[in-house]
Amino acid sequence: MKIFDPTLYLVTDRLLSKGRPVEYIVEQAVKGGVTMVQLMEKECSTSEFVSRAQLLKNCLPL
């Protein structure tokens, strides 16, 4: 069972990613010690948000 650990918390923002894929940023952040990720998407449909969240979930170590 995973323990809730908000020690280093990342909130994504495509506008601040300078063209880099959010997946890449999250992967690098996790490698650097991020313990929790919040996907923030203000300008997309619900289905696009869910798809992006599933993609991120699948690329992160569990």
Gaussian input, Z-matrix of N, CA and C with variables (Angstrom, degrees):
# hf/3-21g

backbone

0 1
 N
 C     1     B1
 C     2     B2     1     A1
 N     3     B3     2     A2     1     D1
 C     4     B4     3     A3     2     D2
 C     5     B5     4     A4     3     D3
 N     6     B6     5     A5     4     D4
 C     7     B7     6     A6     5     D5
 C     8     B8     7     A7     6     D6
 N     9     B9     8     A8     7     D7
 C    10    B10     9     A9     8     D8
 C    11    B11    10    A10     9     D9
 N    12    B12    11    A11    10    D10
 C    13    B13    12    A12    11    D11
 C    14    B14    13    A13    12    D12
 N    15    B15    14    A14    13    D13
 C    16    B16    15    A15    14    D14
 C    17    B17    16    A16    15    D15
 N    18    B18    17    A17    16    D16
 C    19    B19    18    A18    17    D17
 C    20    B20    19    A19    18    D18
 N    21    B21    20    A20    19    D19
 C    22    B22    21    A21    20    D20
 C    23    B23    22    A22    21    D21
 N    24    B24    23    A23    22    D22
 C    25    B25    24    A24    23    D23
 C    26    B26    25    A25    24    D24
 N    27    B27    26    A26    25    D25
 C    28    B28    27    A27    26    D26
 C    29    B29    28    A28    27    D27
 N    30    B30    29    A29    28    D28
 C    31    B31    30    A30    29    D29
 C    32    B32    31    A31    30    D30
 N    33    B33    32    A32    31    D31
 C    34    B34    33    A33    32    D32
 C    35    B35    34    A34    33    D33
 N    36    B36    35    A35    34    D34
 C    37    B37    36    A36    35    D35
 C    38    B38    37    A37    36    D36
 N    39    B39    38    A38    37    D37
 C    40    B40    39    A39    38    D38
 C    41    B41    40    A40    39    D39
 N    42    B42    41    A41    40    D40
 C    43    B43    42    A42    41    D41
 C    44    B44    43    A43    42    D42
 N    45    B45    44    A44    43    D43
 C    46    B46    45    A45    44    D44
 C    47    B47    46    A46    45    D45
 N    48    B48    47    A47    46    D46
 C    49    B49    48    A48    47    D47
 C    50    B50    49    A49    48    D48
 N    51    B51    50    A50    49    D49
 C    52    B52    51    A51    50    D50
 C    53    B53    52    A52    51    D51
 N    54    B54    53    A53    52    D52
 C    55    B55    54    A54    53    D53
 C    56    B56    55    A55    54    D54
 N    57    B57    56    A56    55    D55
 C    58    B58    57    A57    56    D56
 C    59    B59    58    A58    57    D57
 N    60    B60    59    A59    58    D58
 C    61    B61    60    A60    59    D59
 C    62    B62    61    A61    60    D60
 N    63    B63    62    A62    61    D61
 C    64    B64    63    A63    62    D62
 C    65    B65    64    A64    63    D63
 N    66    B66    65    A65    64    D64
 C    67    B67    66    A66    65    D65
 C    68    B68    67    A67    66    D66
 N    69    B69    68    A68    67    D67
 C    70    B70    69    A69    68    D68
 C    71    B71    70    A70    69    D69
 N    72    B72    71    A71    70    D70
 C    73    B73    72    A72    71    D71
 C    74    B74    73    A73    72    D72
 N    75    B75    74    A74    73    D73
 C    76    B76    75    A75    74    D74
 C    77    B77    76    A76    75    D75
 N    78    B78    77    A77    76    D76
 C    79    B79    78    A78    77    D77
 C    80    B80    79    A79    78    D78
 N    81    B81    80    A80    79    D79
 C    82    B82    81    A81    80    D80
 C    83    B83    82    A82    81    D81
 N    84    B84    83    A83    82    D82
 C    85    B85    84    A84    83    D83
 C    86    B86    85    A85    84    D84
 N    87    B87    86    A86    85    D85
 C    88    B88    87    A87    86    D86
 C    89    B89    88    A88    87    D87
 N    90    B90    89    A89    88    D88
 C    91    B91    90    A90    89    D89
 C    92    B92    91    A91    90    D90
 N    93    B93    92    A92    91    D91
 C    94    B94    93    A93    92    D92
 C    95    B95    94    A94    93    D93
 N    96    B96    95    A95    94    D94
 C    97    B97    96    A96    95    D95
 C    98    B98    97    A97    96    D96
 N    99    B99    98    A98    97    D97
 C   100   B100    99    A99    98    D98
 C   101   B101   100   A100    99    D99
 N   102   B102   101   A101   100   D100
 C   103   B103   102   A102   101   D101
 C   104   B104   103   A103   102   D102
 N   105   B105   104   A104   103   D103
 C   106   B106   105   A105   104   D104
 C   107   B107   106   A106   105   D105
 N   108   B108   107   A107   106   D106
 C   109   B109   108   A108   107   D107
 C   110   B110   109   A109   108   D108
 N   111   B111   110   A110   109   D109
 C   112   B112   111   A111   110   D110
 C   113   B113   112   A112   111   D111
 N   114   B114   113   A113   112   D112
 C   115   B115   114   A114   113   D113
 C   116   B116   115   A115   114   D114
 N   117   B117   116   A116   115   D115
 C   118   B118   117   A117   116   D116
 C   119   B119   118   A118   117   D117
 N   120   B120   119   A119   118   D118
 C   121   B121   120   A120   119   D119
 C   122   B122   121   A121   120   D120
 N   123   B123   122   A122   121   D121
 C   124   B124   123   A123   122   D122
 C   125   B125   124   A124   123   D123
 N   126   B126   125   A125   124   D124
 C   127   B127   126   A126   125   D125
 C   128   B128   127   A127   126   D126
 N   129   B129   128   A128   127   D127
 C   130   B130   129   A129   128   D128
 C   131   B131   130   A130   129   D129
 N   132   B132   131   A131   130   D130
 C   133   B133   132   A132   131   D131
 C   134   B134   133   A133   132   D132
 N   135   B135   134   A134   133   D133
 C   136   B136   135   A135   134   D134
 C   137   B137   136   A136   135   D135
 N   138   B138   137   A137   136   D136
 C   139   B139   138   A138   137   D137
 C   140   B140   139   A139   138   D138
 N   141   B141   140   A140   139   D139
 C   142   B142   141   A141   140   D140
 C   143   B143   142   A142   141   D141
 N   144   B144   143   A143   142   D142
 C   145   B145   144   A144   143   D143
 C   146   B146   145   A145   144   D144
 N   147   B147   146   A146   145   D145
 C   148   B148   147   A147   146   D146
 C   149   B149   148   A148   147   D147
 N   150   B150   149   A149   148   D148
 C   151   B151   150   A150   149   D149
 C   152   B152   151   A151   150   D150
 N   153   B153   152   A152   151   D151
 C   154   B154   153   A153   152   D152
 C   155   B155   154   A154   153   D153
 N   156   B156   155   A155   154   D154
 C   157   B157   156   A156   155   D155
 C   158   B158   157   A157   156   D156
 N   159   B159   158   A158   157   D157
 C   160   B160   159   A159   158   D158
 C   161   B161   160   A160   159   D159
 N   162   B162   161   A161   160   D160
 C   163   B163   162   A162   161   D161
 C   164   B164   163   A163   162   D162
 N   165   B165   164   A164   163   D163
 C   166   B166   165   A165   164   D164
 C   167   B167   166   A166   165   D165
 N   168   B168   167   A167   166   D166
 C   169   B169   168   A168   167   D167
 C   170   B170   169   A169   168   D168
 N   171   B171   170   A170   169   D169
 C   172   B172   171   A171   170   D170
 C   173   B173   172   A172   171   D171
 N   174   B174   173   A173   172   D172
 C   175   B175   174   A174   173   D173
 C   176   B176   175   A175   174   D174
 N   177   B177   176   A176   175   D175
 C   178   B178   177   A177   176   D176
 C   179   B179   178   A178   177   D177
 N   180   B180   179   A179   178   D178
 C   181   B181   180   A180   179   D179
 C   182   B182   181   A181   180   D180
 N   183   B183   182   A182   181   D181
 C   184   B184   183   A183   182   D182
 C   185   B185   184   A184   183   D183

   B1=1.4508
   B2=1.5290
   B3=1.3364
   B4=1.4633
   B5=1.5253
   B6=1.2996
   B7=1.4557
   B8=1.5266
   B9=1.3029
   B10=1.4564
   B11=1.5245
   B12=1.3401
   B13=1.4638
   B14=1.5322
   B15=1.3132
   B16=1.4677
   B17=1.5301
   B18=1.3208
   B19=1.4611
   B20=1.5336
   B21=1.3279
   B22=1.4655
   B23=1.5266
   B24=1.3093
   B25=1.4601
   B26=1.5223
   B27=1.3380
   B28=1.4641
   B29=1.5210
   B30=1.3251
   B31=1.4614
   B32=1.5252
   B33=1.3358
   B34=1.4627
   B35=1.5216
   B36=1.3338
   B37=1.4619
   B38=1.5209
   B39=1.3310
   B40=1.4764
   B41=1.5193
   B42=1.3199
   B43=1.4616
   B44=1.5308
   B45=1.3212
   B46=1.4636
   B47=1.5296
   B48=1.3274
   B49=1.4609
   B50=1.5242
   B51=1.3201
   B52=1.4685
   B53=1.5243
   B54=1.3481
   B55=1.4562
   B56=1.5211
   B57=1.3298
   B58=1.4651
   B59=1.5263
   B60=1.3288
   B61=1.4700
   B62=1.5280
   B63=1.3146
   B64=1.4627
   B65=1.5276
   B66=1.3376
   B67=1.4643
   B68=1.5277
   B69=1.3235
   B70=1.4662
   B71=1.5309
   B72=1.3102
   B73=1.4650
   B74=1.5259
   B75=1.3267
   B76=1.4642
   B77=1.5246
   B78=1.3296
   B79=1.4670
   B80=1.5301
   B81=1.3133
   B82=1.4593
   B83=1.5299
   B84=1.3147
   B85=1.4637
   B86=1.5279
   B87=1.3296
   B88=1.4667
   B89=1.5278
   B90=1.3236
   B91=1.4722
   B92=1.5241
   B93=1.3217
   B94=1.4582
   B95=1.5165
   B96=1.3401
   B97=1.4515
   B98=1.5158
   B99=1.3270
   B100=1.4654
   B101=1.5196
   B102=1.3215
   B103=1.4624
   B104=1.5232
   B105=1.3309
   B106=1.4582
   B107=1.5332
   B108=1.3448
   B109=1.4654
   B110=1.5187
   B111=1.3290
   B112=1.4655
   B113=1.5150
   B114=1.3111
   B115=1.4590
   B116=1.5184
   B117=1.3288
   B118=1.4611
   B119=1.5252
   B120=1.2939
   B121=1.4598
   B122=1.5185
   B123=1.3038
   B124=1.4604
   B125=1.5196
   B126=1.3311
   B127=1.4560
   B128=1.5187
   B129=1.3334
   B130=1.4587
   B131=1.5271
   B132=1.3178
   B133=1.4664
   B134=1.5218
   B135=1.3086
   B136=1.4630
   B137=1.5221
   B138=1.3247
   B139=1.4712
   B140=1.5217
   B141=1.3260
   B142=1.4661
   B143=1.5327
   B144=1.3185
   B145=1.4560
   B146=1.5309
   B147=1.3238
   B148=1.4648
   B149=1.5317
   B150=1.3257
   B151=1.4643
   B152=1.5232
   B153=1.3031
   B154=1.4672
   B155=1.5292
   B156=1.3226
   B157=1.4684
   B158=1.5234
   B159=1.3247
   B160=1.4649
   B161=1.5199
   B162=1.3177
   B163=1.4651
   B164=1.5240
   B165=1.3127
   B166=1.4652
   B167=1.5276
   B168=1.3025
   B169=1.4667
   B170=1.5151
   B171=1.3171
   B172=1.4646
   B173=1.5207
   B174=1.3191
   B175=1.4624
   B176=1.5298
   B177=1.3267
   B178=1.4661
   B179=1.5182
   B180=1.3266
   B181=1.4676
   B182=1.5201
   B183=1.3078
   B184=1.4684
   B185=1.4929
   A1=109.06
   A2=116.15
   A3=121.60
   A4=110.21
   A5=115.34
   A6=121.41
   A7=108.47
   A8=117.08
   A9=123.37
   A10=108.90
   A11=117.22
   A12=121.21
   A13=110.57
   A14=117.85
   A15=120.70
   A16=113.21
   A17=117.63
   A18=121.31
   A19=112.11
   A20=116.40
   A21=120.89
   A22=107.23
   A23=116.97
   A24=125.16
   A25=109.74
   A26=116.57
   A27=122.30
   A28=109.49
   A29=116.77
   A30=122.33
   A31=106.19
   A32=116.57
   A33=120.09
   A34=110.75
   A35=115.31
   A36=121.50
   A37=107.80
   A38=116.47
   A39=120.01
   A40=112.48
   A41=117.47
   A42=120.15
   A43=112.21
   A44=117.16
   A45=121.00
   A46=112.86
   A47=117.55
   A48=120.63
   A49=114.12
   A50=117.82
   A51=123.10
   A52=112.47
   A53=115.58
   A54=120.99
   A55=115.21
   A56=117.58
   A57=120.04
   A58=108.80
   A59=117.42
   A60=119.88
   A61=110.97
   A62=116.02
   A63=120.84
   A64=110.05
   A65=116.56
   A66=120.67
   A67=110.72
   A68=116.71
   A69=121.45
   A70=110.63
   A71=116.46
   A72=121.12
   A73=110.54
   A74=116.02
   A75=119.84
   A76=110.48
   A77=116.81
   A78=120.19
   A79=111.04
   A80=117.07
   A81=121.24
   A82=111.42
   A83=116.07
   A84=119.90
   A85=110.81
   A86=116.51
   A87=120.28
   A88=109.81
   A89=117.02
   A90=120.44
   A91=110.47
   A92=116.64
   A93=121.80
   A94=114.33
   A95=117.34
   A96=119.30
   A97=117.01
   A98=118.59
   A99=120.33
   A100=109.04
   A101=116.30
   A102=121.13
   A103=113.15
   A104=117.10
   A105=120.33
   A106=108.59
   A107=115.99
   A108=121.33
   A109=109.05
   A110=115.66
   A111=121.89
   A112=107.34
   A113=116.47
   A114=121.67
   A115=108.11
   A116=116.44
   A117=120.84
   A118=108.36
   A119=116.49
   A120=123.22
   A121=108.01
   A122=116.67
   A123=120.33
   A124=113.24
   A125=116.76
   A126=119.28
   A127=112.10
   A128=116.93
   A129=120.10
   A130=108.88
   A131=114.63
   A132=119.54
   A133=109.94
   A134=115.44
   A135=120.50
   A136=110.59
   A137=117.00
   A138=119.75
   A139=111.30
   A140=118.14
   A141=121.34
   A142=109.95
   A143=117.25
   A144=121.30
   A145=110.74
   A146=116.27
   A147=120.84
   A148=110.32
   A149=116.92
   A150=120.42
   A151=111.42
   A152=116.96
   A153=121.54
   A154=110.44
   A155=116.63
   A156=120.74
   A157=110.68
   A158=117.69
   A159=120.54
   A160=111.00
   A161=117.28
   A162=121.22
   A163=110.57
   A164=116.95
   A165=120.66
   A166=110.94
   A167=116.91
   A168=120.72
   A169=110.51
   A170=116.97
   A171=121.22
   A172=113.12
   A173=118.44
   A174=119.87
   A175=112.96
   A176=116.98
   A177=120.50
   A178=111.07
   A179=117.06
   A180=119.38
   A181=110.18
   A182=115.73
   A183=119.97
   A184=111.32
   D1=129.90
   D2=177.87
   D3=-75.26
   D4=142.35
   D5=177.71
   D6=-99.71
   D7=135.89
   D8=177.10
   D9=-61.67
   D10=117.22
   D11=-176.40
   D12=-135.29
   D13=92.23
   D14=179.61
   D15=-89.59
   D16=30.65
   D17=-177.06
   D18=-54.07
   D19=-49.13
   D20=178.82
   D21=-131.01
   D22=106.82
   D23=-167.22
   D24=-107.56
   D25=124.93
   D26=179.14
   D27=-108.83
   D28=132.26
   D29=171.75
   D30=-113.21
   D31=120.60
   D32=-177.45
   D33=-75.62
   D34=155.08
   D35=176.45
   D36=-157.50
   D37=107.03
   D38=-177.93
   D39=-58.87
   D40=-31.79
   D41=-178.56
   D42=-66.77
   D43=-24.46
   D44=-179.64
   D45=-99.40
   D46=3.00
   D47=-174.37
   D48=-83.61
   D49=-5.02
   D50=178.89
   D51=53.62
   D52=39.89
   D53=176.13
   D54=84.46
   D55=-7.21
   D56=178.75
   D57=-77.74
   D58=144.35
   D59=177.90
   D60=-63.33
   D61=140.30
   D62=178.87
   D63=-58.18
   D64=-36.22
   D65=179.54
   D66=-58.94
   D67=-42.74
   D68=179.21
   D69=-64.17
   D70=-45.57
   D71=-178.92
   D72=-61.33
   D73=-45.32
   D74=180.00
   D75=-64.58
   D76=-44.74
   D77=179.34
   D78=-58.11
   D79=-45.70
   D80=179.89
   D81=-66.53
   D82=-38.66
   D83=179.52
   D84=-64.78
   D85=-41.62
   D86=178.62
   D87=-64.59
   D88=-41.92
   D89=176.44
   D90=-60.52
   D91=-30.74
   D92=-179.42
   D93=-85.82
   D94=-1.38
   D95=174.71
   D96=116.53
   D97=-0.17
   D98=177.66
   D99=-60.31
   D100=134.07
   D101=-177.33
   D102=-107.09
   D103=-11.47
   D104=179.87
   D105=-150.89
   D106=140.04
   D107=-179.71
   D108=-126.26
   D109=132.47
   D110=172.23
   D111=-112.67
   D112=121.10
   D113=177.21
   D114=-83.56
   D115=119.11
   D116=178.53
   D117=-116.55
   D118=119.92
   D119=177.71
   D120=-135.47
   D121=108.77
   D122=-177.70
   D123=-89.76
   D124=-21.59
   D125=-172.99
   D126=-125.57
   D127=59.95
   D128=174.23
   D129=-150.90
   D130=164.11
   D131=178.91
   D132=-74.72
   D133=165.22
   D134=178.21
   D135=-60.57
   D136=-44.01
   D137=-179.01
   D138=-64.49
   D139=-38.20
   D140=177.03
   D141=-65.72
   D142=-40.37
   D143=178.73
   D144=-62.05
   D145=-46.63
   D146=-179.92
   D147=-62.75
   D148=-43.07
   D149=178.19
   D150=-60.60
   D151=-44.55
   D152=179.66
   D153=-64.85
   D154=-41.14
   D155=178.97
   D156=-63.98
   D157=-41.85
   D158=178.28
   D159=-65.15
   D160=-39.93
   D161=177.43
   D162=-60.69
   D163=-46.12
   D164=178.48
   D165=-63.40
   D166=-43.34
   D167=-179.91
   D168=-59.84
   D169=-41.26
   D170=-178.00
   D171=-71.00
   D172=-23.50
   D173=-178.23
   D174=-95.76
   D175=-3.48
   D176=179.85
   D177=-96.80
   D178=145.19
   D179=175.75
   D180=-69.26
   D181=141.14
   D182=179.32
   D183=-101.44

